[in-house]
Amino acid sequence: MEYDREEARRRAARRRAAEKRKRMRRRRLTVLGAAALILVLLIAGAVSLIVRAVRKGRQAAALEPTAQAAATVTATAAALPTALPTPAPTAVPATPAPAIDAPWYRERMAQLYHNLSSYGNYPDAAALYTALEEMQIDPNGKMLAITFDDGPYPPITGDLLDVLEANHARATFFVKGAYIDANKDLIRRELGLGCEIGNHTTNHEDLEKLSPSERRATVGGLNDKMQALFGYRVHLLRPPYISYGKKGDANREDIVAMAREYELAIVNHTRSSHDSHEDYTAQMMIDRILAEKDELGRGLDGSILLFHDKYNKTVEAMKVILPALKQQGYQLVTVSELLSCSQEGLNWGWIYSKAD
């Protein structure tokens, strides 16, 4: 019996020790589980805080102008003796829809927007869009193109731009490449007013007297300079001295081929102001340009008018000519716009020549 009791005690002790070990294991598991849960919760909380911070940062960046404006309004209101109602924000007008549903016109509107926004003097988007709207074209209305050769030539070019701006008019300037570097501001202003730039060669060379490689150097060099300095693609060529070879000869064929290569139309004029004639006065120029018919019986509608931006008398004549043409209902468009609205259209390598 003594043996049995002792054995029973040992068995009981072993059971208690086993149960104690089980309890210890359960406690350790519970502690480890709780620690793991706490760690997971901490990680999740940290991730949530990071996400919220990123979202808050993005919202703050997006709303910063609005917040600044609100702060300004609040500060102003606090400074007033009587609270005033907060004015409604001014709506920015939409970019004008193209008046002509054609690829060339949509491209023209995009180019004008780039030029006006990059080089124009407009206080805000509303003023820029108003200017774009004023430059829309009615393809069924009367129109003509005013052109100037041999510039930029300060101060005459700047004076002519003043007259154009005062009359909300635009023109096409056939520039000399050698004059561009020293007169970048004048080129920028021409573009900023919605004017067009054409190619008059680098040094006013006679294209017929040049070799094919020399022609490409003088014409292509000017185009490259306009592209590099202003991001502007020139698409018009006016050969100096109206010199592009006779029909059928090798010079004409090469000049036309070059024009196609460089995506240029060769443009002459239909009515000259004769401002390069020494004996021509400003009044004579005015009478000649505003005549209902020229000596060949041609009217003004669809005309390409020739001037030079290097004579004071040209500036004086333009002060009368521009308002008179507008009063007669003419749209003063660029050469590319005029040709694009014509039946023939604007075509690379074509010669538009009706010189007087």
C-alpha positions in Angstrom: 0.0 0.0 0.0 2.9 2.3 0.8 4.3 1.7 -2.7 1.0 2.5 -4.3 0.6 5.8 -2.5 4.1 6.9 -3.4 3.5 6.0 -7.0 0.2 7.9 -7.0 2.0 11.0 -5.7 4.6 10.8 -8.3 2.0 10.4 -11.0 0.1 13.4 -9.6 3.3 15.4 -9.6 4.1 14.5 -13.1 0.6 15.5 -14.2 0.9 18.8 -12.5 4.3 19.5 -14.1 2.9 18.6 -17.5 -0.1 20.9 -17.0 2.2 23.6 -15.9 4.3 23.2 -19.0 1.2 23.3 -21.2 0.0 26.5 -19.5 3.5 28.1 -20.0 3.4 27.1 -23.7 -0.1 28.6 -24.1 1.1 31.8 -22.4 4.1 32.1 -24.7 1.9 31.5 -27.7 -0.6 34.1 -26.5 2.2 36.6 -25.9 3.8 35.9 -29.3 0.4 36.2 -31.0 -0.4 39.5 -29.3 3.1 40.8 -30.2 2.5 39.8 -33.8 -0.9 41.4 -33.9 0.5 44.6 -32.4 3.3 44.6 -35.0 0.8 44.1 -37.9 -1.4 46.9 -36.5 1.6 49.2 -36.2 2.7 48.5 -39.8 -0.8 49.0 -41.1 -1.1 52.3 -39.2 2.2 53.5 -40.6 1.2 52.6 -44.1 -2.2 54.4 -43.6 -0.4 57.5 -42.4 2.0 57.5 -45.3 -0.9 57.1 -47.8 -2.8 59.9 -46.1 0.2 62.2 -46.1 0.8 61.6 -49.9 -2.8 62.3 -50.7 -2.8 65.4 -48.5 0.3 66.6 -50.2 -1.2 66.1 -53.7 -4.4 67.9 -52.7 -2.4 70.7 -51.2 -0.3 71.1 -54.3 -3.4 71.0 -56.5 -5.3 73.5 -54.3 -2.4 75.8 -53.4 -3.4 78.6 -55.8 -7.0 78.4 -54.6 -5.8 78.4 -51.0 -3.6 81.4 -51.5 -6.5 83.2 -53.2 -8.8 82.3 -50.3 -6.2 83.5 -47.8 -5.9 86.8 -49.7 -9.6 87.3 -49.7 -9.9 86.5 -46.0 -7.1 88.9 -45.1 -8.7 91.6 -47.2 -12.1 91.0 -45.7 -10.6 91.2 -42.1 -9.0 94.5 -42.9 -12.4 96.1 -44.0 -14.8 97.5 -41.4 -17.7 95.7 -43.0 -17.5 92.3 -44.5 -18.0 92.2 -48.2 -19.3 89.3 -50.3 -16.6 87.3 -52.0 -16.7 88.0 -55.7 -17.2 85.1 -58.1 -14.1 83.9 -59.9 -13.6 85.3 -63.4 -14.1 82.5 -66.0 -11.3 82.0 -68.5 -12.8 81.9 -72.0 -12.3 78.9 -74.2 -9.9 79.0 -77.1 -11.9 80.2 -80.2 -13.2 77.5 -82.4 -11.8 77.6 -86.0 -13.9 79.6 -88.3 -12.9 77.3 -91.3 -13.3 73.6 -91.0 -10.1 72.6 -92.8 -6.7 71.0 -91.7 -4.7 74.0 -92.9 -6.8 76.4 -90.8 -6.6 74.3 -87.6 -2.8 74.2 -88.1 -2.9 78.0 -88.7 -4.8 78.5 -85.4 -2.3 76.4 -83.5 0.6 78.3 -84.9 -1.0 81.6 -84.1 -1.7 80.5 -80.5 2.0 79.5 -80.2 3.3 82.8 -81.6 0.9 85.0 -79.7 1.5 83.2 -76.4 5.3 83.0 -76.9 6.0 86.5 -78.2 2.8 88.6 -77.8 2.1 91.2 -75.2 -1.2 90.0 -73.8 -2.0 90.5 -70.0 -4.0 87.3 -69.6 -5.6 84.4 -71.4 -8.8 86.4 -72.1 -6.9 89.1 -74.0 -5.0 86.5 -76.0 -8.2 84.6 -77.0 -9.8 87.9 -77.9 -6.9 88.6 -80.3 -7.2 85.2 -81.8 -10.9 85.7 -82.3 -10.2 89.0 -84.1 -7.8 87.2 -86.4 -10.4 84.7 -87.6 -11.0 84.7 -91.4 -14.3 84.9 -93.3 -13.5 82.9 -96.5 -16.4 84.6 -98.3 -15.3 88.1 -97.4 -13.0 90.5 -99.2 -9.3 90.0 -98.4 -5.8 91.1 -99.4 -2.3 90.6 -98.2 0.2 93.3 -97.4 3.9 92.4 -97.7 7.2 94.0 -96.8 10.6 93.1 -98.2 14.2 93.6 -97.1 13.9 93.9 -93.3 14.1 93.8 -90.4 15.3 97.3 -90.8 15.2 99.4 -87.6 13.7 101.8 -86.8 11.4 101.6 -89.8 10.2 98.0 -89.2 9.3 98.9 -85.6 7.4 102.0 -86.8 5.4 99.9 -89.2 4.6 97.4 -86.5 3.3 100.3 -84.4 0.9 101.2 -87.3 -0.1 97.6 -87.8 -0.9 97.1 -84.1 -2.8 100.4 -83.9 -5.0 99.2 -86.8 -5.3 95.6 -85.6 -3.8 94.5 -88.9 -1.3 91.9 -89.9 1.2 91.5 -92.7 3.8 89.2 -94.2 7.5 90.2 -93.8 9.9 88.7 -96.3 13.1 89.0 -94.3 16.8 88.9 -95.1 18.6 86.2 -93.1 21.7 88.3 -92.5 19.5 90.8 -90.6 17.9 88.3 -88.2 20.5 87.9 -85.5 20.8 91.6 -84.8 17.0 92.2 -84.8 15.5 89.2 -83.0 13.2 91.5 -81.0 11.6 92.8 -84.2 11.1 89.2 -85.4 9.5 88.3 -82.1 7.2 91.3 -82.3 6.2 90.4 -85.8 5.2 86.9 -84.7 3.6 88.2 -81.5 1.2 90.4 -83.6 0.2 87.4 -85.7 2.3 88.4 -88.8 3.9 85.9 -91.1 7.6 85.5 -92.0 8.7 84.8 -95.5 12.2 84.0 -97.0 14.0 86.7 -99.0 17.3 84.8 -99.0 20.2 85.4 -96.7 21.9 88.3 -98.5 19.4 89.4 -101.1 21.0 87.1 -103.7 19.9 86.7 -107.3 18.9 83.0 -107.4 19.4 82.8 -111.1 23.1 83.6 -110.7 23.8 81.0 -108.0 24.6 77.3 -108.3 22.1 74.8 -107.0 24.2 74.3 -103.8 24.5 78.0 -103.3 20.7 78.4 -103.7 20.1 75.8 -101.0 22.6 77.4 -98.7 21.0 80.9 -98.9 17.4 79.7 -98.7 17.8 76.8 -96.4 20.1 78.7 -94.1 17.4 81.3 -93.4 14.8 78.6 -92.9 17.1 76.8 -90.4 17.8 80.0 -88.5 14.1 80.8 -88.1 13.4 77.3 -86.9 16.3 77.3 -84.4 15.7 80.7 -83.0 11.9 80.9 -83.0 10.6 77.4 -83.6 9.0 78.8 -86.8 8.6 77.0 -90.1 8.9 79.3 -93.2 6.7 78.3 -96.1 7.0 81.3 -98.5 9.9 82.4 -100.7 10.1 85.7 -102.5 13.2 85.7 -104.8 15.0 89.0 -104.9 14.6 90.9 -108.2 11.7 88.6 -109.1 14.4 86.3 -110.4 13.6 82.6 -110.6 14.4 81.7 -114.2 12.4 81.6 -117.4 9.8 78.9 -117.9 11.4 75.7 -119.2 15.1 76.6 -118.4 17.3 74.7 -116.0 17.4 77.5 -113.4 13.6 77.6 -113.2 13.4 73.8 -112.8 16.0 73.8 -110.1 14.5 76.7 -108.1 11.1 75.0 -108.3 12.6 71.7 -107.2 14.3 73.4 -104.3 11.1 75.1 -103.2 9.4 71.7 -103.1 12.2 70.2 -101.1 11.9 73.0 -98.5 8.0 73.1 -98.6 8.0 76.7 -100.0 5.6 78.5 -102.3 7.3 81.1 -104.5 5.4 84.3 -104.1 5.5 87.5 -106.1 3.0 90.4 -105.8 0.0 91.7 -107.8 0.3 95.4 -107.0 3.4 97.4 -106.0 3.4 100.6 -104.0 6.6 101.7 -105.8 8.0 102.9 -102.5 11.5 101.9 -103.8 11.2 104.6 -106.5 13.0 107.7 -105.4 10.4 110.0 -107.0 7.5 108.4 -105.4 5.9 110.3 -102.5 3.8 108.9 -99.7 0.7 110.4 -101.3 1.5 108.8 -104.6 1.8 105.5 -102.9 -1.5 106.0 -101.2 -3.3 106.8 -104.5 -1.7 103.9 -106.2 -2.6 101.3 -103.6 -6.1 102.5 -102.9 -7.1 102.8 -106.6 -10.2 100.7 -107.3 -8.5 99.3 -110.4 -4.8 99.1 -111.4 -3.5 99.9 -114.9 -4.3 96.3 -116.0 -7.9 96.6 -114.7 -7.4 94.4 -111.7 -9.2 95.2 -108.4 -7.9 95.0 -104.8 -9.7 91.9 -103.7 -7.3 88.9 -103.5 -4.3 91.2 -104.1 -0.8 90.8 -102.7 0.6 94.3 -102.1 4.3 95.0 -102.2 6.1 97.4 -99.8 9.6 97.6 -98.2 10.1 98.1 -94.5 13.0 100.5 -94.9 11.5 103.9 -96.0 10.0 106.6 -93.8 7.5 107.4 -96.6 6.2 103.9 -96.4 5.3 104.4 -92.7 3.5 107.6 -93.5 1.6 106.0 -96.4 0.5 103.0 -94.2 -1.0 105.3 -91.6 -3.6 106.2 -94.3 -3.7 103.0 -96.3 -4.5 100.6 -93.4 -7.6 102.4 -92.0 -8.9 103.1 -95.5 -8.7 99.4 -96.5 -10.4 98.3 -93.3 -13.1 100.9 -93.8 -13.7 99.4 -97.3 -14.3 96.0 -95.6 -11.1 94.3 -96.5 -9.6 91.6 -94.3 -5.9 92.1 -94.0 -4.6 88.6 -94.0 -1.2 86.9 -94.5 -0.1 85.6 -97.8 -0.4 82.0 -96.7 -4.0 82.6 -95.5 -4.9 84.4 -98.8 -3.5 81.6 -101.0 -5.1 78.9 -98.8 -8.5 80.6 -99.2 -8.1 80.7 -103.0 -9.3 78.1 -105.5 -5.8 77.0 -106.2 -4.8 76.7 -102.6 -1.3 76.9 -101.2 1.1 74.5 -102.9 4.8 73.9 -102.5 6.8 74.7 -105.5 4.1 76.7 -107.2 4.9 80.2 -108.5 2.3 82.8 -107.6 3.2 85.6 -110.0 1.1 88.4 -111.3 3.6 91.3 -110.9 2.9 94.7 -112.3 
